[in-house]
Amino acid sequence: MLKIKFWQLWWACIAALAASYPISAWATEQLIESRVLPAPFLLSWTGVWVFSTAGGLCAAFVKIPEIDVRFYYPSLAKALIGIFSGVALSLAVNSFSDAQSEALPLFALLAGLFSAPLVAGTMVWISNQKRINKTLNQAVRKRTGLDTSVDDDFKIDTAYKKGGSDDSTNLS
């Protein structure tokens, strides 16, 4: 079996970055010269990024104990979710209109502030294993008619683990 040490992996990553840098620098230069950068990377979108960042940082201070318990760093997670969802929702709103609206930075602030707890709560709600099992069981039941749920009717006998004194009594 091939074994890779952690320090070898770092050297491989550094080599890959060094090899890909000339290509990415050339591609960036071509994009800047041709002025074909997409909407969120334009200089006119600076306000959207700033207000989206402000909304994400404000969302980090919204404390919901049921959600915060599930994340390792809830403030950082909600801030990042707020920033990127604010920009993404602003980009979606901008794509539906012909020209960039002046209210787009304010929308980015509100989208970053309110979408971070909603997205974090949705992630926590979706990641509940009992809910996943129930949904999968319903899908299997619809397709095959089989009930694959584990409930109180089906008990696993764990008496063999206790190692009673007479284990050979029920061999017949």
LUMDRENLUM-72284 format. One line per field, with one value per residue: residue in one letter; x, y, z of N, C-alpha, C in turn; residue number from 1. Coordinates in steps of 0.2 Angstrom, whole numbers. Each point is the difference from the previous one (the first is absolute). Last residue first. Layout:
! LUMDRENLUM-72284
type: c(A|...)
nX: c(X|...)
nY: c(Y|...)
nZ: c(Z|...)
caX: c(X|...)
caY: c(Y|...)
caZ: c(Z|...)
cX: c(X|...)
cY: c(Y|...)
cZ: c(Z|...)
seq: c(NUM|...)
END
This chain:
! LUMDRENLUM-72284
type: c(S|L|N|T|S|D|D|S|G|G|K|K|Y|A|T|D|I|K|F|D|D|D|V|S|T|D|L|G|T|R|K|R|V|A|Q|N|L|T|K|N|I|R|K|Q|N|S|I|W|V|M|T|G|A|V|L|P|A|S|F|L|G|A|L|L|A|F|L|P|L|A|E|S|Q|A|D|S|F|S|N|V|A|L|S|L|A|V|G|S|F|I|G|I|L|A|K|A|L|S|P|Y|Y|F|R|V|D|I|E|P|I|K|V|F|A|A|C|L|G|G|A|T|S|F|V|W|V|G|T|W|S|L|L|F|P|A|P|L|V|R|S|E|I|L|Q|E|T|A|W|A|S|I|P|Y|S|A|A|L|A|A|I|C|A|W|W|L|Q|W|F|K|I|K|L|M)
nX: c(-152|15|-1|12|24|11|1|6|-2|3|-7|-6|-19|-22|-13|-19|-17|-24|-23|-20|3|11|11|-5|-6|-21|-11|-9|11|3|-6|11|22|2|-3|18|17|-4|4|22|10|-5|12|22|7|7|-13|-4|17|4|-14|4|16|-7|-12|12|11|-12|-5|17|7|-15|-3|16|0|-15|6|13|-12|-13|2|0|6|-10|-16|-13|0|22|7|-7|14|20|-1|0|21|13|-5|6|22|5|-8|9|19|-3|-8|17|14|-9|-2|16|-2|-25|-23|-10|-12|-23|-16|0|1|8|13|19|10|-9|9|18|-6|-7|17|10|-12|2|20|0|-12|10|16|-3|8|20|0|-5|-22|-10|16|20|14|19|23|21|0|1|21|16|-3|8|23|7|-3|16|20|0|0|18|4|-15|3|17|-5|-12|13|12|-12|-4|17|1|-13|3|-7|-1|-9|-1)
nY: c(-133|10|13|0|9|18|6|16|25|22|21|5|-10|10|16|3|17|10|13|11|24|12|6|-1|-5|-10|-3|3|11|24|15|-3|9|23|5|-3|17|19|-3|1|22|12|-6|9|27|20|18|19|15|15|19|19|16|16|18|18|15|17|23|18|5|11|23|14|3|15|22|5|4|20|13|-14|-10|-8|-13|-20|-22|-6|9|-11|-18|5|4|-18|-9|11|-4|-21|-2|10|-11|-21|1|5|-17|-15|7|-1|-22|-21|-23|-10|-7|13|20|1|1|21|25|28|20|13|-2|12|20|-1|-2|19|15|-6|6|22|5|-7|13|20|-1|-3|11|-7|-25|-24|-12|-4|-11|4|7|15|-3|-1|-13|-23|-11|-3|-19|-21|-5|-7|-22|-15|-2|-12|-25|-13|3|-10|-23|-6|1|-18|-19|0|-6|-23|-12|0|-16|-26|-24|-26|-24|-28)
nZ: c(102|16|22|21|4|13|27|16|-11|-15|-13|-23|-11|0|-15|-21|-14|-10|-11|2|4|-21|-26|-28|-24|-17|-26|-23|-20|-5|18|21|2|6|22|15|1|13|23|8|3|20|19|2|-3|-13|-9|14|3|-17|-1|13|-8|-16|8|11|-15|-13|7|-2|-22|-14|3|-9|-23|-9|-1|-19|-21|-9|-19|-24|-26|-23|-12|15|11|9|22|20|7|10|23|14|6|16|22|9|8|21|20|7|13|23|15|8|18|21|11|4|2|-4|7|18|-5|-6|17|13|-10|-5|-14|-7|-22|-18|-7|-16|-22|-11|-9|-21|-20|-7|-13|-23|-15|-8|-18|-25|-20|-10|-8|1|1|-23|-19|-18|-20|-11|-9|11|20|-2|-5|18|14|-7|3|21|5|-8|11|21|5|9|23|15|4|15|23|9|6|20|19|5|12|23|12|-8|-12|-11|-13|-2)
caX: c(-4|3|-5|-6|-2|-1|-2|4|-3|4|1|5|6|1|7|1|6|5|6|-2|-1|-4|2|1|7|2|4|-5|0|3|-3|-6|0|2|-6|-4|2|-1|-7|-2|2|-4|-6|0|-2|5|1|-6|0|6|-2|-5|3|4|-4|-4|4|1|-6|-2|6|0|-6|1|5|-3|-4|4|3|-2|4|-4|2|5|4|-1|-7|-1|3|-4|-6|1|1|-7|-3|2|-2|-7|-1|4|-3|-6|1|3|-5|-5|3|1|-6|1|6|6|2|2|7|4|-1|4|-6|1|-7|-2|4|-3|-6|2|2|-6|-3|4|-1|-6|0|4|-4|-5|3|-3|-7|1|1|7|2|-3|-7|-1|-5|-6|-6|1|0|-7|-5|2|-2|-7|-2|2|-5|-6|1|0|-6|-1|6|-1|-6|2|4|-4|-4|4|1|-6|0|4|-3|0|3|-1|3|-4)
caY: c(-4|-2|1|-3|-5|2|-6|-6|-3|-6|0|4|-4|-4|1|-4|-5|0|-4|-7|-4|3|-3|3|-1|4|-3|-2|-7|-3|2|-3|-8|-1|2|-5|-6|2|0|-7|-3|3|-3|-6|-5|-4|-5|-4|-4|-5|-5|-4|-5|-6|-4|-5|-4|-7|-5|0|-3|-7|-4|0|-5|-7|0|0|-7|-3|3|4|-1|4|2|7|1|-4|4|6|-3|-2|7|2|-4|2|7|0|-3|3|7|-1|-2|6|5|-4|0|7|3|7|1|2|-4|-6|1|-1|-6|-6|-5|-6|-2|2|-4|-6|1|2|-7|-4|3|-2|-7|0|3|-5|-7|1|0|-5|3|5|7|1|2|5|0|-3|-4|3|-1|4|7|2|0|5|7|0|2|7|4|-1|3|7|3|-2|3|7|1|-1|6|6|-2|1|7|3|-1|5|6|4|7|4|6|6)
caZ: c(-4|-6|-5|2|-4|-7|-4|2|6|2|7|3|-1|6|2|6|-1|5|-2|-1|6|6|6|6|3|6|6|5|1|-6|-6|0|-1|-7|-3|0|-4|-7|-1|-1|-6|-5|1|-2|5|3|-5|-1|6|0|-5|3|6|-3|-3|5|4|-3|1|7|4|-2|2|7|2|-1|6|6|0|7|5|4|7|2|-5|-2|-2|-6|-6|-1|-3|-7|-4|-1|-5|-7|-1|-2|-7|-5|-2|-3|-7|-4|-2|-5|-7|-2|-2|0|4|-4|-5|3|2|-6|-4|3|1|4|1|6|5|1|5|7|2|2|7|6|2|3|7|4|1|5|6|5|2|5|-3|1|6|4|1|7|0|4|-4|-6|1|2|-6|-5|3|-1|-7|-1|3|-4|-6|0|-3|-7|-4|0|-4|-7|-1|-1|-7|-5|0|-3|-8|-2|-1|6|-1|6|0|0)
cX: c(-5|-4|4|-5|-7|-2|-1|-1|4|-2|4|2|6|7|2|8|1|6|5|5|-2|0|-4|2|1|6|1|3|-6|-2|2|-5|-7|0|1|-7|-5|2|-1|-8|-2|2|-5|-7|-1|-3|5|1|-7|-1|5|-2|-6|3|4|-4|-3|5|1|-5|-2|6|1|-6|1|6|-3|-4|5|3|-2|4|-4|1|7|5|-2|-8|-1|2|-5|-6|1|0|-7|-3|2|-2|-7|-2|3|-3|-6|2|2|-5|-4|3|1|-6|1|6|6|3|3|7|4|-1|3|-7|1|-7|-2|4|-4|-5|3|2|-6|-2|5|-2|-6|1|4|-4|-5|3|-3|-6|1|1|8|3|-2|-8|-2|-6|-6|-6|1|0|-7|-5|2|-3|-7|-2|1|-5|-6|1|0|-6|-1|5|-1|-6|3|3|-5|-3|5|1|-6|1|4|-2|0|3|-1|4)
cY: c(3|-4|-2|-1|-3|-5|2|-6|-7|-3|-7|0|3|-4|-4|1|-3|-5|1|-4|-7|-5|3|-4|4|-1|5|-3|-3|-8|-4|2|-3|-7|-1|1|-6|-6|2|-1|-8|-3|2|-4|-7|-5|-5|-6|-4|-5|-6|-6|-4|-4|-6|-5|-4|-4|-7|-6|-1|-3|-7|-4|0|-5|-7|-1|-1|-7|-3|4|5|-1|4|2|7|1|-4|4|6|-2|-2|7|2|-5|2|7|-1|-3|4|7|-1|-2|6|5|-3|1|7|4|7|1|2|-5|-6|1|-1|-6|-7|-4|-7|-3|1|-4|-6|1|1|-7|-4|3|-3|-8|-1|3|-4|-6|2|1|-4|3|5|7|2|1|4|0|-3|-4|3|0|4|8|3|1|6|7|0|2|7|5|0|4|8|3|-2|4|7|1|-1|6|6|0|2|8|3|-1|6|7|3|7|5|6)
cZ: c(-4|-4|-7|-6|1|-5|-7|-4|2|6|2|7|2|-1|6|2|7|-2|5|-2|-1|6|5|6|6|3|5|6|4|0|-6|-6|0|-2|-8|-4|1|-4|-8|-1|-1|-7|-6|0|-3|5|2|-5|-1|6|0|-5|3|5|-4|-3|5|3|-3|1|7|4|-1|3|7|2|0|7|6|0|7|6|4|8|2|-6|-3|-3|-7|-6|-1|-3|-7|-4|-1|-5|-7|-2|-2|-7|-5|-2|-4|-7|-4|-2|-5|-7|-3|-3|2|5|-4|-6|3|2|-6|-3|3|0|3|2|7|5|1|5|7|3|2|7|5|2|4|7|5|2|6|7|5|2|6|-4|1|8|5|1|7|-1|3|-4|-6|1|2|-6|-4|3|-1|-7|0|3|-4|-6|0|-3|-7|-5|-1|-5|-8|-2|-1|-7|-6|-1|-3|-8|-2|-1|6|-2|6|0)
seq: c(172|171|170|169|168|167|166|165|164|163|162|161|160|159|158|157|156|155|154|153|152|151|150|149|148|147|146|145|144|143|142|141|140|139|138|137|136|135|134|133|132|131|130|129|128|127|126|125|124|123|122|121|120|119|118|117|116|115|114|113|112|111|110|109|108|107|106|105|104|103|102|101|100|99|98|97|96|95|94|93|92|91|90|89|88|87|86|85|84|83|82|81|80|79|78|77|76|75|74|73|72|71|70|69|68|67|66|65|64|63|62|61|60|59|58|57|56|55|54|53|52|51|50|49|48|47|46|45|44|43|42|41|40|39|38|37|36|35|34|33|32|31|30|29|28|27|26|25|24|23|22|21|20|19|18|17|16|15|14|13|12|11|10|9|8|7|6|5|4|3|2|1)
END
